[in-house]
Amino acid sequence: MGIIERIKEIEAEMARTQKNKATEYHLGQLKAKIAKLRTQLLEPPKGSSGGGDGFEVTKYGHGRVALIGFPSVGKSTLLTMLTGTHSEAASYEFTTLTCIPGVIRYNDTKIQLLDLPGIIEGASEGKGRGRQVIAVAKSSDLVLMVLDASKSEGHRQILTKELEAVGLRLNKRPPQIYFKKKKTGGISFNTTAPLTRIDEKLCYQILHEYKIHNAEVLFREDATVDDFIDVIEGNRKYIKCVYVYNKIDVVGIDDVDRLARQPNSIVISCNLKLNLDRLLARMWEEMGLVRVYTKPQGQQPDFDEPFVLSADRGGCTVEDFCNHVHKTLVKDMKYALVWGTSARHYPQHCGLSHRLEDEDVVQIVKKKEREEGGRGRFKTHSNAPARIADREKKAPLKQ
């Protein structure tokens, strides 16, 4: 029996099992088995010569955004309108067969936008080049899930399920669970919060399913079984997602209002060019890019080319900014002068841990190099002889 058949068999067993207090341990073990099988499904087959026919493109710019959706929802049209890059669009499905990159220039930054082929139900199992599409999405900073406003709501659930099946967690944060394997000592289980959805016995059963008999586990929040399995697997990617409903010009105003009020959603129309500026603003807001301008000592700030930082790519502190400029700047820095919304007064003397905000101006003050031997009569190193008798007499002061 293949891996896909075994996954379907376990899913059928879970669907048959009633959910109550007596069956929660059995369901937890079944979830762990499915997670293990899906991880095996993503691994390349043994004996394969690496590579494969993926369509990964080189990272470019200050951020990467992937367009994901079913065929013929307007992804290629959206890419053409936002970036100016031509991506073939037609009235039939699967017009786009490979990854087409474009660049959005917005707020002095460059954001790479990727138009990916449409994915279908079963993409996580490899249907319709689904694995390659999802692999590119994993390397993105933000996912734009393009949906057709005139189609059923089921498309959103199908796509979310396919992405979660391969380890992508949309609009979630990593669970507050500490997990570390050990060589000896058995399983140490501790918690700092009351647990209502999982208990110690269920954790032991899940760990035994993974053949882990020595580990340290600490729960810092009331997590679920799925959260604990994600921490054990350790290959999950937590990524932000915005649901973009296209073709709002073919539905009624009530439907548009209902879709626009859903969380993490925005409504647009590529045909009538409606709400595209708000989409760009929402992308900027979700990516959390921070522009930092430099100010040379005694000169005006340089507002032409900002340094762009983000929490997902390194961080937004003064130390991250110094590493962005040059890796040796952290050792040479004495302090930083900061102007902007992150400063309490202008300028504020800041250290390496100060968190920068968008459009801050930073001037780095470096440590002065000590002159060899000091200066004047305060020299620490002298070429004069050590004995008093051999010292040269200073010339008398001029009257």
N, C-alpha and C positions, 0 to 999 in steps of 0.2 A: 504494500500500500504506500503511495507517495505522500509527501508532506502535506500537499493541498487537501488530499482526501482525508488525512488524519485530522487536519484542522477543522474541516467541515463536519466530521463525525463528532468531534468534541463540542463544536458549536451547537449541533443538534441535541447532544446530551444536555448541555446547559439550558437550551430552550425547553426541554422536557422537564427539567428539575424545578420543583417549586422552591421559591425563595422564602425561607424561614430560618429560625434560630438553629434548627437541627441540621440544615443542609449547607450552612454558610461555610463550614470547613471544607466540604466536598467541592463547592463552587470555587473556593479560593485555590484549591489544588488544580482544578480544571483551567482556571485563568493562568496559573503559572505554566502549565503544560502548553497552552496556546502561545504564550509569550516566547517560550523556548523554541517552539516549532517555527514561529514567524521570524525569529532571529536566524535560524538555520536557513530559512527560505531566502533571506537577503544575502547570505554568504555566497561567494562565487563557488561553483562546483569544483571538487578536487580534481587536479590534473589539468585545469584550464590554464591557458598561458596569459593570465593577467588581463590587461586592457579590456577589450570589448568594443562595441560600436556605440559608445556614449557620445553625447554632444555637449560636453562641458566646454564653457568659454572662459577665457582669462578674465579675472576680476579687474575692473577698471572703475576709477572714480572713487567717491567717498562713501558709497553705499550701493547695495544691490537689491533690486525688487523683482520678484518673479510673478508673472501672470499665469494663474492656474484656473482651469475651468473646463466644462464640457465643450465639445466641438460646436462651432457656429454660434458663439455667444458674443462675439465682437472683440476678442483679444487683439487680433492683428490690426483692426481699425483703431483701437485705443492706442496701440504702440505707435502707429503712423501719426496720429493726431498729437501725441505728447512729445515725441522725439523727432519727427520728420523723417525717420528711417522708413523706407518702403517695405512693407510686409504684405505679401499677396493676400487679398481678401476676396472671397467668392461666396456664392449662395449655397455651395455644397459643403458637406462635412469633411474634416481632415484636409483642409487646404494647406495648412502649415504642417510640414513633416519633419522639421528640424528646429533647433533653437536659433532665434533671430535676435541679436542684441541691439539696443539703441541707447542713447544717452540723453537724459533730461538735464538741462541747465536751469537751475532754480536756486535763487538766493545765493549767488556766487559759488555754488557747489555743482558737482557733476554726479548724477545718480544713474547707475546702469539699470536699464529696464529690459527684462528678458521675456520675449514672446515664446511660450512653450507650446508644443502640440497639445490638442485637446485630450483629456484623459477620460476613460470610461469606467463603468463599474467592473471591478476585478483588476484594476491597474496595479494594486499591491501584489498581485500574483503574477504580474508580468504581461498582462493583456495590453495590446496597443502601445507598446514601448513605455508602459506606465512606470516601470522602475527607473528608467533613465530620466524621465520628467521629474519624478519625486526626488531623485538624487540631486538634481540641479536646484530644486526648491530648498533642500536641506542646507545648501551653501548660501542661501539668501539671508538678508537682514530683515526683510518684510515680504509677506505673501499677499498679493491681491487676488482674491478668489472672485473671478468674474462670473456673474450669474445672469440668466435671462429673466427679467421681471415678469414676462408673460407666461413662463413655465411654472410647474408646480414647485412647492417648497421642498419637495423631497430631494432635489438636486444638491442642496446645501448639506443635508445630512449624509448623502452618499459620498460626497467629496471629503467631508470631515472624517468619515469612517475610513475611507481609503488612506488618507494621510496618517491617521492615528495607527493604522495597521502596520505601517513601516517606521513607527517611532517618532513621528512629528506631533508635537503637542501645541495646538493653536490657542493663543491668548491665555496661556497658563504659566504659572511660575514654578520653578523646581520645588518639590516638597521638602519641608524642613525635617529631613530624616538623615541621621548620620549612620553610615554603614561601612564597616571595614572588616575584611577577611583577616583571620589570624591562623597561625600554624598549629597552636595548641590552646587549651583552656576552655573548650566548649563554647556555647553560645551565651553571651552576656546581653540581657535584655533590660533596657531602662526606658523610662518615659518621664517627661516634664509637664505633660498635659494629659487630662483625662481622655481615654480612647473609647469611642462609642461604636466605631465601624470595623475595628480589628482588635484582636487580643493576642496575648503571648502565645497561646497554643496554636493559633492560625499562623503566626509568624514562623514558629518552629516547623510546621508542616510545609510551608512554602520553601523555607531554606533547605529542608530535607529533599524536596522535589528537585532542587538545584544541586543536590549532593554537597551542600555546605554545612559542615558540622562544627566549625570553629569560626566564630565571628562576633563582632561587637555591634549592637544595634541600639540606637537612641532616637526616640520619637520626640520631636519638639512641637508637634501640632497633632490635631485629630485627623490623621490621614486615612485614606482608604486602602483596600487591598491592591488596587491598580497602581496607586502611588508607590507602595512598597515594592511591587514587582518592577516598576520603572527604575527605582534606585538600584535594585540588584542587577538589572540588565546593564545600566550605566551608559547606554548608547542612545538615549532619548535627546531630541533637539527641541528646545522650547523657543517658539518663534511667534512673533506678532502677526496677526492676520486681519485684513480689512475686507469685508464682504461688499463687492461693488455690483450693484444691480443696474445692468444696462437695458436699453430699449424701453425706457419709461414713457416714451412718446406713444406706445401702443396700448397702454393700460390706463385705467381711470385714475382720477385724482385721489380717491379714497385708498386705492391700493398703493399708490406712490407714498402717501402719508404714512400708511401702516409700515411699509418697508423702511422708510427713512427713520422711523422711531425705534427700530430694532438696534440692539447694542452692536457696536463695531461695524455698522453698515452705512453705506452712502449710495445715493441714487444718481445716475447719470444718463445721458443720451448722446452717443457718438454721432448719431445721424443729425440731430439738431444742435450739437455742441453745447449741451446743457450741463452746468455744474462741474465742468472740468477743472476750473480754477479751485473750487473747494476740494476736489479730489487731490490735487497737488498739495494744498495746504494740509490736508489730513495725512498724506504720506509723510510730509516733513515733520508733523507733530508726532506721529507714531515712531519714526526712526530716531527721534531725539538727537539730531545732529547739532553740534555746538561749534559756532564759528569763533575763532580767536584771532584777533589782529595783533601785530607786533608793533612796538614803538622803540626805535633806536634811541639811545641816550642823547638828549639835546636836540632831537628832531621831531617832526610831526609823525603821527601814526601812519602806517602803510595800510590803506583800506582797499588795495587792489586785489591782493591774493591772500585770503585768510587760511589759517591752519584749521582743518575740520576734524573735530574729535567726536567720539560717540561712546556711550557706555558699553555697547556690544563689541566695539573694536578698541580695546585697550583701557578706556576710561576717560574722565574729564577733569582730572586734577592738574595742578601745576606740574607735578612730576611727570605725568603722562604727556603734557605739552612739551616739556624739556626733552623727553625721549623722542618725541615726534620731530623736533628740530634737529637734535644731534644727541647721540647716546652718551657723550662725555659731558654734556651741559649740566647734568644733575650734580656731578662732583664739583664743578667749578662755580655753581650758583651760591651766592650769599643770601639773597632774598629776592622776591619779585614784587614789583609795583603793579597793582591791578586797578583799572578804571572799568566801571560797568555795573550791572545789576547785582553781581555777586559781592561787590565791595560795600562796606558800611560807610566809608568816606573816601574821598578822592585825593590822592591815590592811597590805597591801603597796602601796607607792608605785609606780605603773605609768605608762608612757607610752602613746602612741597605738597602738603596734604590739603591745601585750599582747593575747594571745588569751583571750577569755572562755569559760567553760564553763557548763553548765546550772545555774540557780539561784544564780548569783553575785550579790553585792550590790555596787553601785558608787556611790561618791560623787565627783562632779566638783568639783575645787577650781579656781576661776577666778583669773586674774591680777588683782592689785589695780591699780586705775586710779591713775596718779600724780597727786598733787595739784599744781595749777598753782603753780610757783615754790617748791616745798619747804615747809618748816615752821620757825617760830621764827627763831633767829639764823642758820640755815643756808639762808636764802632765796637762791635763785639769781637771782631777778629782784627788783629793789628800785626803789622810786619816788624814792629819795634822789638828790640831785644827785651828779654825777660828781666834782667838785672837793672836796678835803679841807676847804678853808676854808668851804665852803657847807654842810657836814654839821651836822646838829643834834646837840647834846650830849645824851647819855643822862642821864636823871635819876639822882641818886645812890641807891645801895641803902639801904633802910630799916634803921636800927640795931635 
